[in-house]
Structure formats: structure tokens, C-alpha cells
Amino acid sequence: MKQEIAQIALVVNDYDEAIKFYTEKLHFNLLEDTELSATKRWVVLSPPSSKGCKLLLAKAANEKQSTRIGDQTGGRVFLFLHTDDFWRDYANMRSKGVLFVREPVEESWGTVAVFEDLYGNLWDFIEPKRG
């Protein structure tokens, strides 16, 4: 049996502002943007060269969903973004205005910092140790 998580839904306020953040500040690729109705789109993004799980942007459709924007995990780190060059990407993200709420730390398993996306969701940004 083979299974994998294909996508994670991220509740957003607006498709276009979220696309702009992820493509311009994090250099994600916009894989699909299909209009499903007057208020709903199927928007899928992924980090450059990623073969794994993708991010599905899901615009909040009601007040209850709106309350979850930026707080899908009750303040815990929600998503984990790996890189092959922490310092290159960290400098690039900071130059684009990405807010890091925990500065870089060298751990036994790699280098990590925590940043917020445009809605306040927390992300671990990690370069795992090789070998």
C-alpha cells in the first residue's frame, strides 16, 4: 500500500494577497489557479523543486472559518519548510520583509528559525543537517 498527504489546506482571507505573499516572498510556484465559482478558486502552490505536499489556499467562506485565519493550530508552529541553504534563503526572506519571530538557532539536527506568514501562521524554517 502507498499513501501520501498530497495537500494541506491553509485558510486565507484573500486568494490574490496570499498568492502574492507565497510567490514573491517565499518564491513558491503557483501550480494551479482555477475558478470554481464566483467566490471559490482551487489554488495550489509549492516550494521550488518540491516533490512533496502542496499548499491549497482555501478562502474563508463564513465567519467561523474567518476566525481560523492565522491561527489554525492555536498558536503552535503549523507548517515546516525545509531548505538546502538556510542562510541564503533566510537573508532573501528577510530582505523581502518576512517577519521572523524566533531567530536562527543551530541545533544538533539542523538550523531553524520561525517566521510568520502574512496572516500570522507560524512556520519552522529548517535546513536539516546532512548525513
C-alpha positions in Angstrom: 0.0 0.0 0.0 1.2 3.5 -0.9 -0.3 6.6 0.6 0.9 10.2 0.9 -0.5 13.6 2.1 -0.9 15.5 -1.2 -2.1 18.9 0.1 -2.6 20.9 3.2 -5.5 23.4 3.2 -4.5 26.9 4.5 -7.4 29.2 5.3 -6.8 32.6 3.9 -8.6 36.0 3.7 -8.0 36.6 0.0 -6.6 34.4 -2.7 -4.6 37.1 -4.6 -2.9 38.6 -1.5 -1.9 35.1 -0.4 -0.6 34.1 -3.8 1.4 37.3 -3.9 3.0 36.6 -0.4 3.9 33.0 -1.2 5.2 33.6 -4.7 7.0 36.9 -4.1 8.3 36.5 -0.6 8.8 32.7 -0.3 9.4 32.0 -4.1 6.7 29.3 -4.1 5.4 28.2 -7.5 1.8 28.7 -8.4 0.8 25.3 -9.7 -2.9 25.9 -10.3 -5.4 28.7 -10.0 -8.8 27.5 -11.3 -12.1 29.4 -10.8 -14.7 27.0 -9.3 -17.5 29.6 -8.7 -17.9 33.4 -8.3 -16.4 33.1 -4.8 -14.3 29.9 -4.8 -11.0 29.0 -6.5 -8.7 26.0 -6.5 -5.3 27.5 -5.8 -2.3 25.2 -5.3 1.3 26.3 -4.5 4.5 24.5 -3.7 8.1 25.5 -2.7 10.6 25.5 -5.6 11.7 22.0 -6.7 9.3 20.4 -4.1 8.0 16.9 -4.9 6.1 16.6 -1.7 3.0 18.0 -0.1 1.4 21.1 -1.7 -0.4 24.1 -0.1 -4.0 24.5 -1.1 -5.3 28.1 -0.4 -8.8 28.0 0.9 -10.6 31.3 1.2 -12.7 31.6 4.4 -16.3 31.2 3.3 -18.0 32.2 6.6 -17.4 33.8 9.9 -16.4 30.6 11.7 -13.7 29.9 9.1 -12.6 33.6 9.2 -11.8 33.2 12.9 -9.3 30.5 12.0 -7.2 32.6 9.6 -3.7 32.8 11.0 -4.5 30.6 14.0 -5.2 27.1 12.6 -3.1 25.5 15.3 -3.9 27.6 18.4 -0.5 29.5 18.2 1.7 26.5 17.6 4.0 26.2 14.6 1.8 25.0 11.8 4.0 24.3 8.8 7.6 23.2 8.3 9.6 24.5 5.3 13.0 22.8 4.6 15.8 24.3 2.5 19.1 23.2 1.2 20.7 26.6 2.1 19.4 28.2 5.3 21.4 31.4 5.2 20.8 32.2 1.5 17.1 31.8 1.9 16.9 33.4 5.3 18.6 36.6 4.0 16.4 36.6 1.0 13.2 36.2 3.0 14.3 39.0 5.4 15.1 41.3 2.5 11.5 40.7 1.3 10.0 41.7 4.7 9.2 38.2 6.1 8.9 38.5 9.8 11.0 36.1 11.8 9.6 35.7 15.4 12.4 33.4 16.5 15.9 34.0 15.3 18.1 31.2 13.9 19.4 28.5 16.2 21.9 25.8 15.4 20.5 22.5 16.7 22.1 19.0 16.6 19.6 18.2 13.8 19.9 21.4 11.8 19.5 25.2 11.6 16.0 26.5 12.4 14.1 29.8 12.7 10.4 30.6 13.0 8.6 33.0 10.7 5.1 34.3 10.3 3.2 34.2 7.0 1.0 37.2 6.1 -1.8 36.0 8.4 0.4 35.2 11.4 0.6 31.4 10.9 3.9 30.2 12.3 6.3 28.2 10.2 9.5 26.4 11.1 12.2 27.2 8.5 14.8 24.4 8.6 18.0 23.3 7.0 18.4 19.7 8.2 21.9 18.5 8.9 23.2 16.3 6.1 24.3 12.8 6.9 
